[in-house]
Amino acid sequence: QVQLVESGGGLVQVGGSLRLSCVASRTIFSIMNMAWYRQAPGKQREFVASSTSGGVTNYADSVTGRFTISRDNAKNTVYLQMNGLKPEDSAVYYCNARSVLKVDFWGQGTQVTVSS
C-alpha cells in the first residue's frame, strides 16, 4: 500500500502560479511512475502530467508549456509547478502513483481555484 498526500493548492488570480506537492509514504517511490490528474465539477478526471521512474515526462496539450512535473526521489516527493494559470485550470488535483505491477494509488486531492 502507498499513501499519497498532496498539498499546495489554493486560490490564485489568472496568470498566477502555484506549486503542488505530493509526498509518498514508501521508499519505493523511485520505481513508480508518478502523475497528476485533475477533476473539475461535472467533468471526468483528466490526465495532466506524468513522470516515469526514469524521469521521462509527458503533459496534456492543455498544460504544455505552462506546467512542469518534477520529482525528488530522495524526498519521495513529486511536484507540479503551474504557471500562467487560467480559470479552466480550476479543479481538484490528484496525485497518482502506479507501481511496477500496474496498481494505481491516489491521493485525497487538493483544490486549485483560479479567479478571473
ABEGO torsion letter per residue (X at the ends): XBBBBBBGBEBBBBGBBBBBBBBBABAAAAABBBBBBBBBBGBBBBBABBBBAAGBBBBBAAABGABBBBBBAAAGBBBBBBBGBBAAABBBBBBBBBBAAGBBBBBAEBBBBBBX
